Each structure stands twice: as C-alpha cells, then as structure tokens.
Amino acid sequence: MRIQAAVLRSYEGPFTVEEMTLRTEPAVGEVLVEIAGCGMCRTDLAVRRSAGRSPLPAVLGHEGAGVVVRTGGGPDAAIGVGDHVVLSFDSCGHCRNCRSAAPAYCDSFASLNLFGGRSEDPPHLTDAAGEAMAPRWFGQSSFAAYALVPARNAVRVDSALPLELLGPLGCGFLTGAGAVLNSFGAGPGDTLAVFGAGAVGLAAVMAATATGALTVAVDRHPERLALAERFGAIPLSAATTGLPERIRRLTGGGAQYALDTTASPPLVNDALRALRPRGVLGLVARLHTDLPLAPGTLDRGRGIRHICEGDAVPGVLIPRLTGLWQAGLFPFDQLIRTYPLADINEAERDCEAGRVVKPVLLPEERSR
C-alpha cells in the first residue's frame, strides 16, 4: 500500500513528507489502523537531542488514533475491523512487570519504543527507492496516513468521540493524568504542586481538579499559567520570590504531592522544599544534567521517584479519561491545535517555541 508519511532522515534536518510503501498484511497480533490524527510529543522531538541513539531514517509519531481496517487475529483479536482505537506505547506483554500490570516498566521498554528493538522482516515501511525505515517508533510510527501496530498497543474507544483529537491520550495526557490518578492516587482534600504547565503538566492539573484536589501550577509563561487557572489551579510564576514557602502557605503546610515536568534542578529542589512531611515528588521528564539536592530537601520522610507513562495500563486509563472528558471534567481538547501532516515542520517550530501546547497532525491523503 502506498501512503504519505513524515520521515526524519537526519537528526538536524527537517521532516519530509514522502510517499512510502507500507506492508499491509498484519501478522498475528497486529492491526492495520487508518490514522485520523497523531499528537506531536516532546519525546518525538527529543530524538534530535539524543542523536545516534534512535535509528534513522524513521517515521516517528506515537500518539496516534484511528480506525482499524485489517487485523491479523491472535490473542488480542478482541480488536476488530471498524473499531476506533487510541494507540499507546509498546511492551513485551510477558516480563514480570508486564504481567504485574505495569507495562510502562516493561523490561524491553526502551528497546521496543525508542531503539528499534522489534525485528521486522519484511520491514513495515520502505521509501520510493526501496530503503527500509527504522523499526516502528513506539510500535506505531503514526506520523502517517496508516500505521501497522501490535494489537496490544490499541485501546478501543467510543466511536462517538472526536477520534482525530484522541491520540495524545496515548502518551502525553496519559502521563500527566496518570501521575495524579495512579501514581499519587490523589483525591478530595489532597494538595498538589505541578511544575511546568505544558501538555503533561496541564493534564495533571485537569486530573487533579477532577478528583477534588487543590492544585498549584508553576510556570514561567503567563499564558500557560492562565490555562492552568482556567482548569482549576492556583497559578504561580516560577520567578516568584520564596516559591516553596509560597506554595506551603497556599497548601496549608506543604503539598502532599508535587509533579515536575521541567527537569530543571533548581525547580526540582523547589518542589521538594514545597512538600509537607512525607510528601512525594514525581519526576516525568528525563534529566540531562546532574541533580544536586540542597541539604534538608529529603528530610522528614519526603520522597522522590520517577514516573513513566503515568504508571498506566492504557486499556484502563484511556477509557477513564475519555469518560471524564464526556462528563466535562477533563477538557484536553482545549490544549490542541491541529495541523495538516504536510505542515509537520511548522508544528514542530510552534511546539518548540511554546506557541502551542499540543500539536495534532491530520493526514491529508489516504492510500491509493
């Protein structure tokens, strides 16, 4: 099948939208999905900053949503032709963590999702010259009109939902909301401080508001703080003098939970100082520098941990989030701006410049 897909051929170069040939006969355990929309995640763009680790040329994209048009059967055959699905991260399904309902901590997570660890013979995508693309990114490679994915990655959703907008529920929004709902288990009366009001942070704010927790959002961009306030948080500038003390006053003695999405060591230290005794800080962004902790930041039972993919089982959390959206409690669509797939480089520039919270790419052409 010939399709349009956005290819990254070099770590420094632009995406190029090209005609590709997609293997369309799903193997056992695979499904072919016609993509309605795909979110652009910071992890897609981080490939440039970790040059050489993720293989190129590649079709990226791991927040896809679409309609199943063909299946290969097998143990995950509950997904059928015509189903509307959100695509999430890949996992092996059989390691100890996968069997313990913790697929985000799959023993093969990095290999399967980031470094081309799932062998492909024949390759899923080849270009006009017959060159194979790198193995599927996050099991998807959904910056394309179609994607061939493991059925385990696909989560069925209500066909009445706006399918083209749902893809970010598979990663970015799942991560922020899952940190609040799963990792912290926040609820009425709890207090939360969110550092960084991007897609992940704002999803955390919306989830916390939906549970009845009191939330403080910290960012350096006034427009992001305005969004956080719209979604129920108390906004605070990252430049606030005495930021931890201010958060402790607002939360009646300190936040029970803090979520850092910035990977900024000074803000991580501020987040720890803002916690009450026995409070917990969750980190979702990858640190690229040493993290020196100031004396006393981990005193009095305070803890710090990394959170991957919101500790989510996608098949459980994604339906929960769509249910909250339908109830008017998780308005993630207000964070989205759509772009034609052909404008992927504009979407990347807007994302990197902070002009958009969550770009979603819409394929313009179908196979022929």
FIDRENDO-320720 format. One record per residue (C-alpha): x, y, z. Coordinates in steps of 0.25 Angstrom, whole numbers, padded with zeros to 4 digits, always signed. Example, Ala and Ser with C-alpha at 12.3 -4.5 7.8 and 13.67 -1.06 7.14 Angstrom:
// FIDRENDO-320720
+0049-0018+0031;+0055-0004+0029;
// end
This chain:
// FIDRENDO-320720
+0000+0000+0000;+0005+0014-0004;+0003+0024+0007;+0008+0038+0011;+0017+0039+0023;+0026+0049+0030;+0041+0044+0030;+0052+0049+0039;+0065+0046+0031;+0075+0053+0039;+0076+0058+0054;+0078+0072+0049;+0069+0073+0037;+0054+0075+0035;+0043+0065+0033;+0040+0061+0019;+0026+0057+0015;+0028+0045+0005;+0021+0034-0002;+0024+0021+0005;+0020+0006+0003;+0014+0000+0016;+0013-0015+0018;-0002-0016+0020;-0004-0031+0023;-0004-0031+0038;+0004-0042+0045;-0003-0050+0056;-0005-0040+0068;-0004-0028+0059;-0015-0018+0053;-0015-0008+0042;-0020+0006+0046;-0024+0017+0037;-0019+0029+0045;-0029+0040+0048;-0019+0049+0056;-0006+0048+0063;-0001+0056+0074;+0013+0062+0074;+0020+0059+0087;+0033+0065+0093;+0039+0050+0092;+0038+0051+0077;+0046+0064+0077;+0056+0059+0087;+0061+0049+0076;+0069+0061+0071;+0075+0063+0085;+0079+0049+0087;+0085+0048+0073;+0090+0034+0069;+0082+0026+0079;+0069+0025+0072;+0072+0019+0058;+0069+0027+0045;+0063+0029+0035;+0050+0027+0043;+0035+0031+0043;+0033+0036+0057;+0019+0038+0064;+0014+0031+0076;+0001+0038+0079;-0008+0032+0068;-0023+0030+0067;-0031+0024+0056;-0039+0013+0051;-0035-0002+0050;-0036-0006+0035;-0030-0020+0036;-0026-0030+0047;-0016-0042+0048;-0024-0049+0058;-0017-0055+0070;-0018-0054+0085;-0022-0039+0084;-0033-0042+0074;-0043-0034+0082;-0039-0022+0074;-0047-0023+0061;-0049-0016+0048;-0056-0003+0049;-0052-0001+0063;-0048+0013+0067;-0035+0012+0075;-0025+0020+0082;-0010+0015+0081;-0001+0015+0092;+0013+0010+0096;+0019-0003+0092;+0022-0014+0103;+0026-0029+0102;+0014-0034+0110;+0021-0045+0117;+0032-0040+0126;+0030-0039+0141;+0026-0024+0141;+0016-0026+0129;+0010-0038+0136;+0008-0029+0148;+0000-0019+0141;+0012-0009+0140;+0015-0009+0125;+0021+0005+0125;+0033-0002+0133;+0034-0014+0123;+0048-0020+0123;+0049-0017+0108;+0042-0003+0108;+0054+0005+0103;+0057-0005+0093;+0043-0007+0087;+0039+0008+0088;+0052+0016+0085;+0063+0008+0079;+0057-0001+0069;+0057-0014+0077;+0045-0021+0070;+0051-0028+0058;+0043-0026+0045;+0045-0036+0033;+0040-0031+0024;+0041-0016+0028;+0028-0009+0031;+0031+0003+0023;+0040+0005+0010;+0042+0018+0003;+0042+0021-0012;+0056+0015-0014;+0053+0003-0006;+0060+0007+0006;+0055+0002+0019;+0051+0011+0030;+0055+0008+0044;+0046-0001+0052;+0033+0005+0057;+0035+0016+0067;+0027+0012+0080;+0021+0001+0072;+0014+0011+0063;+0021+0021+0054;+0008+0029+0053;+0013+0041+0046;+0006+0035+0034;-0007+0032+0028;-0007+0018+0033;+0000+0010+0043;+0003-0005+0046;+0003-0007+0061;+0003-0018+0071;-0011-0020+0075;-0007-0019+0090;-0004-0004+0087;-0018-0001+0082;-0029+0003+0092;-0043+0003+0087;-0051+0016+0089;-0065+0020+0087;-0068+0023+0073;-0076+0036+0076;-0063+0042+0082;-0055+0052+0073;-0045+0042+0068;-0035+0051+0062;-0033+0058+0075;-0031+0046+0084;-0017+0042+0080;-0010+0050+0092;-0017+0041+0102;-0008+0030+0098;+0005+0037+0104;+0005+0052+0108;-0008+0054+0114;-0008+0039+0119;+0006+0043+0126;+0001+0055+0134;-0013+0050+0137;-0007+0036+0141;+0003+0042+0151;-0009+0049+0158;-0019+0037+0157;-0010+0025+0158;+0004+0029+0164;-0001+0038+0174;-0016+0033+0176;-0019+0048+0179;-0033+0051+0183;-0042+0061+0191;-0034+0069+0201;-0021+0065+0195;-0011+0076+0191;-0002+0076+0178;+0008+0085+0172;+0011+0084+0157;+0024+0090+0152;+0023+0092+0137;+0009+0095+0130;+0011+0089+0117;+0003+0077+0112;+0007+0067+0123;+0006+0078+0134;-0007+0083+0129;-0013+0069+0128;-0009+0067+0142;-0016+0080+0147;-0029+0075+0140;-0028+0061+0146;-0025+0067+0160;-0037+0077+0158;-0046+0065+0154;-0042+0058+0167;-0045+0070+0176;-0030+0072+0180;-0025+0086+0182;-0014+0089+0172;-0003+0100+0170;+0003+0101+0156;+0016+0107+0154;+0022+0112+0140;+0029+0124+0134;+0020+0127+0123;+0007+0135+0127;-0001+0129+0116;+0001+0115+0121;-0002+0120+0135;-0015+0126+0130;-0018+0112+0124;-0015+0105+0138;-0024+0115+0145;-0035+0112+0135;-0034+0097+0138;-0035+0100+0153;-0021+0102+0158;-0015+0114+0166;-0005+0120+0157;+0009+0124+0162;+0021+0129+0153;+0034+0121+0154;+0041+0134+0157;+0033+0136+0170;+0042+0140+0181;+0041+0129+0192;+0034+0120+0183;+0034+0108+0192;+0029+0116+0204;+0018+0122+0196;+0013+0108+0192;+0014+0103+0206;+0005+0115+0210;-0005+0112+0199;-0006+0097+0202;-0007+0099+0217;+0007+0094+0221;+0012+0088+0208;+0007+0080+0197;+0005+0065+0199;+0009+0063+0184;+0018+0070+0174;+0020+0067+0160;+0032+0072+0152;+0031+0073+0137;+0043+0082+0135;+0055+0074+0138;+0061+0087+0144;+0070+0084+0156;+0066+0097+0163;+0051+0095+0161;+0053+0080+0166;+0059+0086+0179;+0048+0096+0180;+0038+0085+0178;+0044+0077+0189;+0044+0089+0198;+0029+0091+0196;+0025+0077+0201;+0019+0075+0214;+0026+0064+0223;+0024+0050+0216;+0021+0057+0203;+0025+0051+0190;+0031+0057+0177;+0029+0050+0164;+0038+0053+0152;+0033+0051+0138;+0044+0058+0129;+0057+0052+0127;+0069+0059+0134;+0080+0063+0125;+0089+0068+0136;+0093+0064+0150;+0083+0067+0161;+0089+0072+0173;+0080+0073+0185;+0080+0084+0195;+0082+0080+0209;+0069+0077+0216;+0061+0075+0204;+0059+0060+0207;+0057+0061+0222;+0044+0057+0229;+0040+0046+0221;+0040+0053+0207;+0042+0044+0195;+0045+0045+0181;+0042+0036+0169;+0042+0035+0154;+0028+0032+0147;+0028+0026+0134;+0015+0027+0125;+0007+0031+0137;+0008+0017+0143;-0003+0014+0133;-0009+0002+0128;-0014+0009+0115;-0026+0000+0113;-0031+0004+0127;-0027+0019+0128;-0031+0023+0114;-0045+0020+0115;-0045+0026+0129;-0040+0039+0123;-0050+0039+0111;-0061+0037+0121;-0056+0049+0129;-0056+0057+0116;-0070+0053+0113;-0074+0058+0127;-0067+0071+0125;-0056+0069+0135;-0044+0067+0126;-0045+0077+0115;-0032+0072+0108;-0037+0077+0094;-0035+0091+0099;-0020+0089+0098;-0020+0084+0084;-0017+0091+0071;-0018+0083+0058;-0008+0084+0046;-0008+0076+0033;+0002+0066+0033;+0009+0074+0022;+0012+0085+0032;+0019+0076+0042;+0031+0085+0042;+0023+0097+0045;+0016+0089+0056;+0030+0086+0062;+0034+0100+0062;+0022+0105+0069;+0023+0094+0079;+0038+0097+0082;+0035+0112+0083;+0023+0109+0093;+0013+0115+0083;+0004+0103+0084;+0002+0093+0096;-0001+0080+0088;+0000+0080+0072;-0008+0069+0066;-0005+0065+0051;-0016+0061+0042;-0013+0052+0030;-0018+0059+0017;-0016+0047+0007;-0021+0033+0008;-0015+0021+0001;-0017+0019-0013;
// end
